[in-house]
Amino acid sequence: MQLYLHIPFCHRICPYCSFYKHTPGNTDMRAFIEAIGSEATYYSAKLGTKKINTLYLGGGTPSMLSRTLLGQLQQQLQQNFDLTELKEFTFEANPATFDLKKANLFREMGITRISLGIQSFDNDVLKTLGREHSREEAQQTVPLLREAGIPQVNIDLMFSIPNQSIESWLDTLECAIALEPDHISAYNLTYEEDTEFIKKYTTGEYIDDPEENAKFYHLAHTLLTEAGYEHYETSNYAKKGAKSTHNKSYWQGAQYLGLGPSAVSTIDHTRWKNLPDTAGYIKQINSVGHAQTEIENLTNEDFRIERMALMLRTTEGLPMNVFTENEQARVQTIITEGLAIHKEDHLILTAKGSPLVDSIVEHIL
């Protein structure tokens, strides 16, 4: 089973981010960590399985947690789950929230993969995104993590940001490549509900231009593949042996447990989301042991459609027998238009089709 922990705290709320997050405010941080531990205890007993294959701490900004709180959190996880055979332990971090001392702590915790939320190396773009760090701080983080002995480092980048030029994107890509991380994620900005960006998008101040998006995407694809990174999912590139095991498990339909406010779980055809309210989450955990809400029973057809949407994003593609007879006809249209190929009985999107994956899935369905 895969395990995800959601740490919702941020020093500053980025105007584009739709994940559940907030500043620490008056939150009792120790009570929060204890609630995570209580939730872990509840599920380790209820599910009957304790062996965890991959562990991912996301947010929010997990690297904001103090050394003491991180130590307490790790102890609680070890008490409730079998982490002895972890294939991957990923930890999200922002450049402005840690130094070498804390990076050494990450390694002591057994973290094998740090995912850095850099987004851009352009200070003006960073300001637009509301990020705390500067270009210079971002450039210092990868060498710092290498010095601490972190085995794998990922850099998250974002393109099609308001007022971002193609020249700025080129510079960001070149800066990222020069740091030689093991993995680079390059995401097209999307305008999400309940964000400041969506307000400006709906008023026309910000625009979303598919043709411009494609230019940014193809520039990233060209530079990253030429630099030796394998393109294995629409937004993800990895050096040999550095593909994200945790993320691949999601795409392949593995079972996963989510702990923390707003975290999602999918176990035995049941999916639920935790209460997206930190104070309410702590209160409910202390009352009944879990914070489940929005519970959904998934059918085999639900899973089939979800696998289509996720696996078509990967270079593995989908077996042709996944598609119904009616869908097969629409698949042939996609192939004819050069958006996909039929290889070894799999449908695999081409470089032309990859950035259009969402609309392709809609067309097939």
Secondary structure, DSSP 8 states (H G I E B T S, - for coil): -EEEEEE-B-SS--TT--SS-B--TT--HHHHHHHHHHHHHHHHHHH---B-SEEEEEES-GGGS-HHHHHHHHHHHHHHSB-TT-SEEEEEE-GGG--HHHHHHHHHTT--EEEEEEE-S-HHHHHHHT-S--HHHHHHHHHHHHHHT-SEEEEEEEES-TT--HHHHHHHHHHHHHT--SEEEEEE----TTSHHHHHHHTTSS---HHHHHHHHHHHHHHHHHTT-EEEETTEEE-TT-S-HHHHHHHTT--EEEESTT-EEEETTEEEEE-S-HHHHHHHHHHHS--EEEEEE--HHHHHHHHHHHHTTBSS-EEGGGS-HHHHHHHHHHHHTTSEEEETTEEEE-TTTGGGHHHHHHHH-
